[in-house]
């Protein structure tokens, strides 16, 4: 069965070490599944044909959540051009604005998963829309 690659663009990557991300995208095997950000996304894609990949608006790695970095449009462009995506989803205002600046329309824009604006129903609706798009494509083949 074909896997459809989904790119989810977040705002910042946090880790224990300062530095920069080496790759523009990372898949589920690279992350801590207990992390609040990912645990509010990944379970809803468990029984689907979608392969999740994540990207950030900057390669800079923050050591704590209060550490913010400016959007790096070249990095976002590199992230998007790193593969062929079935859909690109933004999960923050910074990511949404970055894509719009590059004149790239996301499939859907959601608030960041740890934002107070986040609702479980948003990701459920997103997965439903992705499945509808998948069904349309497969019917046309």
Backbone bond lengths (Angstrom), bond angles and torsions (degrees), N, CA, C in turn:
res aa  C-N    CA-C-N  psi(-1)  N-CA   C-N-CA  omega(-1)  CA-C   N-CA-C  phi
1 X - - - 1.438 - - 1.530 109.32 -
2 X 1.311 115.87 138.47 1.456 121.69 -178.69 1.529 110.59 -72.34
3 X 1.317 115.38 137.48 1.456 121.82 174.54 1.527 108.11 -98.43
4 X 1.302 116.29 133.81 1.454 122.64 178.96 1.525 108.59 -100.56
5 X 1.326 116.22 122.40 1.468 120.56 -175.53 1.526 111.21 -83.49
6 X 1.320 113.79 125.78 1.457 122.09 178.88 1.526 107.87 -112.80
7 X 1.330 116.66 130.94 1.455 121.79 174.99 1.522 108.65 -104.99
8 X 1.317 116.10 123.95 1.458 121.70 176.04 1.525 107.08 -111.34
9 X 1.327 115.92 116.85 1.460 120.90 -177.69 1.529 108.64 -97.87
10 X 1.334 114.31 119.31 1.462 122.03 178.98 1.531 109.22 -103.38
11 X 1.318 115.92 -175.34 1.460 119.71 -174.65 1.526 114.45 -91.77
12 X 1.306 118.15 -48.41 1.458 122.55 -173.55 1.516 110.13 -148.17
13 X 1.315 116.38 145.79 1.460 121.10 173.54 1.521 107.12 -101.50
14 X 1.321 116.28 136.57 1.457 120.87 178.86 1.516 109.56 -117.29
15 X 1.297 116.38 140.80 1.454 121.13 179.27 1.510 110.35 -151.88
16 X 1.318 115.76 -176.43 1.454 120.17 -178.97 1.522 112.33 -84.99
17 X 1.309 115.73 -16.40 1.464 120.16 -177.85 1.511 110.86 -119.64
18 X 1.292 114.83 142.79 1.464 119.92 173.88 1.524 108.69 -73.29
19 X 1.289 115.55 163.44 1.454 119.45 177.59 1.506 110.62 140.27
20 X 1.320 115.04 -152.79 1.456 120.87 -178.41 1.516 109.30 -132.87
21 X 1.321 114.87 151.90 1.459 120.30 173.85 1.517 108.66 -66.25
22 X 1.308 116.64 141.33 1.468 120.69 -179.85 1.515 111.80 -85.98
23 X 1.339 115.52 -31.47 1.467 120.17 -177.65 1.526 109.16 -117.27
24 X 1.331 117.42 146.87 1.465 119.20 -179.15 1.533 113.60 -72.89
25 X 1.334 117.27 -21.41 1.467 119.77 176.76 1.526 108.99 -134.91
26 X 1.304 114.89 158.61 1.457 120.85 175.22 1.521 108.04 -142.23
27 X 1.327 115.32 148.92 1.463 118.96 -178.11 1.525 110.48 -101.08
28 X 1.305 115.88 -176.26 1.460 122.21 -174.32 1.527 111.97 -61.68
29 X 1.329 117.77 -29.48 1.465 120.05 -178.51 1.530 112.35 -66.80
30 X 1.312 117.59 -16.02 1.459 123.41 -174.57 1.533 112.71 -90.75
31 X 1.318 117.71 -11.89 1.463 120.28 -169.90 1.525 113.50 -112.35
32 X 1.305 114.97 164.27 1.452 122.74 174.14 1.532 107.29 -86.47
33 X 1.305 116.74 112.92 1.461 120.60 -175.91 1.526 113.16 -68.15
34 X 1.327 117.70 -13.04 1.464 120.80 177.51 1.524 112.14 -87.54
35 X 1.330 116.67 -9.38 1.448 121.74 178.66 1.527 109.36 -59.82
36 X 1.320 117.23 135.86 1.470 121.72 -175.79 1.528 112.65 -58.04
37 X 1.308 117.26 -38.44 1.472 120.07 -179.59 1.526 111.09 -61.49
38 X 1.317 116.80 -54.57 1.456 121.11 -174.70 1.523 112.89 -74.19
39 X 1.328 116.95 -32.79 1.471 119.62 -178.34 1.516 112.16 -68.25
40 X 1.321 117.90 -14.31 1.462 121.34 177.06 1.523 111.93 -94.39
41 X 1.326 116.49 0.38 1.469 121.40 179.71 1.534 111.07 -118.56
42 X 1.304 116.55 -57.19 1.462 123.30 -168.40 1.532 115.00 -56.08
43 X 1.327 120.14 -43.79 1.477 118.95 -177.41 1.529 114.31 -57.37
44 X 1.311 117.34 -28.16 1.468 120.72 -177.52 1.531 112.69 -78.17
45 X 1.317 116.50 -10.12 1.461 121.84 178.19 1.532 112.01 -105.77
46 X 1.320 116.73 3.89 1.466 121.74 -172.84 1.526 113.57 -57.83
47 X 1.302 119.13 -45.81 1.470 121.92 -176.06 1.520 111.48 -104.61
48 X 1.316 116.73 41.69 1.461 120.88 -179.48 1.523 109.39 -123.10
49 X 1.318 115.13 174.41 1.465 121.86 176.48 1.530 110.82 -94.60
50 X 1.327 117.12 20.10 1.455 121.36 -176.83 1.523 110.95 -98.45
51 X 1.316 114.72 134.92 1.462 122.61 177.08 1.524 106.96 -105.84
52 X 1.324 116.34 114.41 1.454 120.82 -175.40 1.518 112.87 -85.39
53 X 1.318 114.10 137.10 1.456 122.85 172.67 1.522 106.55 -133.08
54 X 1.314 115.48 146.74 1.457 120.78 -178.42 1.513 109.98 -119.47
55 X 1.317 115.18 148.15 1.451 122.51 175.67 1.516 108.43 -138.54
56 X 1.312 116.55 170.13 1.461 122.03 -177.64 1.521 109.62 -128.54
57 X 1.329 116.52 165.52 1.458 120.27 178.56 1.519 112.73 -83.16
58 X 1.328 116.60 -3.71 1.457 122.44 179.47 1.530 108.95 -155.53
59 X 1.322 118.04 149.46 1.465 118.95 175.86 1.535 112.45 -79.65
60 X 1.337 117.40 -10.64 1.463 121.40 -177.51 1.525 110.71 -66.02
61 X 1.322 116.70 137.04 1.461 121.70 178.76 1.521 108.63 -102.98
62 X 1.317 115.97 124.21 1.459 121.19 177.36 1.517 110.41 -88.42
63 X 1.322 116.52 151.79 1.458 120.06 178.17 1.527 111.82 -96.67
64 X 1.337 117.17 -13.16 1.461 121.35 176.29 1.524 109.09 -153.24
65 X 1.312 116.23 160.29 1.459 121.71 -171.64 1.526 114.45 -65.67
66 X 1.301 118.03 -20.42 1.466 120.00 179.12 1.526 112.11 -81.10
67 X 1.320 116.61 -11.74 1.463 121.29 -179.52 1.528 108.52 -83.47
68 X 1.310 116.32 112.08 1.467 121.98 -177.66 1.527 109.34 -114.57
69 X 1.314 115.62 147.03 1.461 121.56 178.89 1.523 108.87 -124.08
70 X 1.328 117.51 152.08 1.470 119.15 177.52 1.528 111.08 -67.94
71 X 1.313 115.16 155.78 1.466 121.54 177.74 1.525 108.73 -66.59
72 X 1.322 115.77 135.51 1.458 122.84 178.61 1.526 106.97 -110.04
73 X 1.321 116.68 98.68 1.470 121.00 -176.09 1.523 112.43 -62.36
74 X 1.332 117.55 -34.83 1.469 120.01 177.43 1.528 110.43 -64.04
75 X 1.326 116.86 -38.69 1.462 121.20 178.72 1.530 110.58 -66.42
76 X 1.321 116.82 -43.26 1.475 120.36 178.58 1.528 109.53 -61.55
77 X 1.315 116.49 -44.45 1.470 120.65 179.10 1.531 110.33 -61.01
78 X 1.311 117.08 -44.34 1.469 121.99 178.35 1.531 110.02 -61.66
79 X 1.325 116.61 -40.49 1.463 121.73 178.36 1.521 110.78 -61.02
80 X 1.301 116.55 -48.02 1.466 121.15 -177.75 1.525 111.27 -67.43
81 X 1.319 116.77 -37.36 1.462 120.95 -178.47 1.536 113.00 -80.65
82 X 1.323 117.98 -2.54 1.466 120.97 -176.80 1.524 113.31 -72.99
83 X 1.328 117.89 -14.28 1.464 121.34 -179.49 1.525 108.93 -163.51
84 X 1.313 116.02 178.82 1.463 121.87 174.03 1.525 106.26 -99.96
85 X 1.319 116.10 124.11 1.461 121.19 -173.40 1.523 111.39 -108.74
86 X 1.306 115.50 136.27 1.462 121.85 172.92 1.524 109.24 -68.74
87 X 1.317 115.97 -38.69 1.458 121.73 177.62 1.521 109.27 -156.68
88 X 1.331 114.74 149.03 1.458 121.72 175.01 1.526 106.74 -117.63
89 X 1.334 115.26 126.89 1.458 121.59 -179.09 1.525 107.36 -118.11
90 X 1.321 116.58 130.63 1.455 119.45 174.37 1.519 108.82 -97.94
91 X 1.316 115.77 139.30 1.466 121.81 178.73 1.517 110.66 -126.86
92 X 1.303 115.83 56.79 1.465 123.35 171.57 1.522 107.14 171.90
93 X 1.314 115.41 157.83 1.472 120.14 177.70 1.527 110.09 -64.49
94 X 1.347 116.81 -40.10 1.464 119.97 -179.95 1.523 111.28 -60.76
95 X 1.328 116.66 -42.90 1.466 120.47 179.82 1.531 110.47 -65.73
96 X 1.319 116.24 -43.55 1.464 120.65 179.77 1.527 110.68 -61.45
97 X 1.317 116.98 -47.06 1.469 120.98 179.76 1.525 111.49 -65.17
98 X 1.336 117.09 -37.29 1.464 120.57 178.03 1.520 111.97 -61.81
99 X 1.329 116.90 -45.65 1.466 120.19 178.64 1.523 111.00 -65.19
100 X 1.310 116.78 -42.22 1.476 119.54 179.85 1.515 111.37 -64.09
101 X 1.337 117.62 -36.56 1.464 121.17 176.07 1.525 110.10 -61.66
102 X 1.326 116.53 -36.60 1.472 121.39 177.92 1.524 112.45 -83.12
103 X 1.323 115.83 3.28 1.476 123.18 -179.39 1.533 112.12 61.33
104 X 1.322 114.81 40.47 1.464 122.30 176.88 1.518 107.16 -115.60
105 X 1.299 116.53 123.13 1.457 121.42 -178.62 1.525 109.51 -90.70
106 X 1.337 117.33 118.77 1.461 118.91 177.47 1.527 110.99 -70.21
107 X 1.314 116.13 155.69 1.462 121.02 175.80 1.526 109.24 -60.21
108 X 1.325 114.95 -43.55 1.459 121.70 176.40 1.523 107.52 -157.02
109 X 1.322 115.69 150.19 1.463 121.53 176.02 1.517 108.57 -114.89
110 X 1.312 115.13 127.30 1.456 121.92 179.86 1.519 109.16 -121.33
111 X 1.325 117.47 157.92 1.466 118.19 172.11 1.527 109.65 -69.17
112 X 1.303 116.71 163.74 1.462 119.76 177.14 1.531 108.39 -61.01
113 X 1.335 118.21 139.44 1.470 120.66 -176.64 1.532 115.52 -57.08
114 X 1.334 118.75 -24.16 1.462 117.77 177.95 1.528 112.32 -97.50
115 X 1.327 116.27 6.16 1.458 121.15 176.96 1.527 110.48 -72.75
116 X 1.302 116.50 151.48 1.471 120.05 175.92 1.526 111.06 -67.06
117 X 1.329 118.20 -15.60 1.471 121.83 178.41 1.533 112.61 -80.72
118 X 1.327 116.94 -15.25 1.467 121.84 -177.17 1.523 110.69 -66.64
119 X 1.331 115.30 135.93 1.465 121.87 174.19 1.522 108.01 -132.79
120 X 1.317 116.49 140.43 1.465 122.01 -179.49 1.528 110.79 -54.81
121 X 1.319 116.68 -37.08 1.458 120.58 -177.85 1.529 111.99 -61.89
122 X 1.313 117.79 -28.35 1.469 121.24 179.55 1.527 111.06 -61.67
123 X 1.323 117.53 -45.01 1.466 120.23 -178.71 1.524 110.17 -74.05
124 X 1.306 117.32 -33.30 1.468 120.57 175.42 1.524 109.87 -62.40
125 X 1.325 117.39 -46.13 1.470 121.67 178.25 1.522 111.26 -63.94
126 X 1.322 117.01 -38.38 1.461 121.71 178.51 1.529 110.62 -61.26
127 X 1.328 117.08 -47.71 1.465 121.44 179.56 1.530 109.95 -62.22
128 X 1.316 117.08 -39.75 1.470 121.01 178.15 1.528 110.40 -60.84
129 X 1.333 117.32 -45.23 1.468 121.22 179.03 1.527 111.66 -64.33
130 X 1.321 116.44 -38.12 1.466 120.33 177.36 1.526 110.89 -64.59
131 X 1.322 117.14 -41.02 1.465 120.97 177.70 1.523 111.07 -65.08
132 X 1.328 117.42 -37.84 1.470 120.73 176.75 1.530 110.32 -63.12
133 X 1.326 116.99 -43.36 1.472 121.05 177.51 1.523 110.15 -62.78
134 X 1.329 116.95 -42.88 1.449 121.70 178.29 1.533 110.55 -59.81
135 X 1.341 117.36 -46.55 1.460 121.78 179.51 1.524 111.88 -61.34
136 X 1.323 117.43 -40.74 1.472 120.79 178.19 1.532 110.57 -61.17
137 X 1.308 116.33 -44.21 1.472 120.61 -179.19 1.530 110.45 -65.38
138 X 1.317 116.45 -45.29 1.465 119.27 -178.24 1.512 112.84 -67.69
139 X 1.323 118.48 -30.07 1.476 121.19 176.34 1.525 110.73 -69.99
140 X 1.329 115.79 -33.00 1.473 119.15 -177.69 1.535 112.76 -77.86
141 X 1.324 117.13 -10.98 1.481 120.48 -179.04 1.510 112.52 -80.75
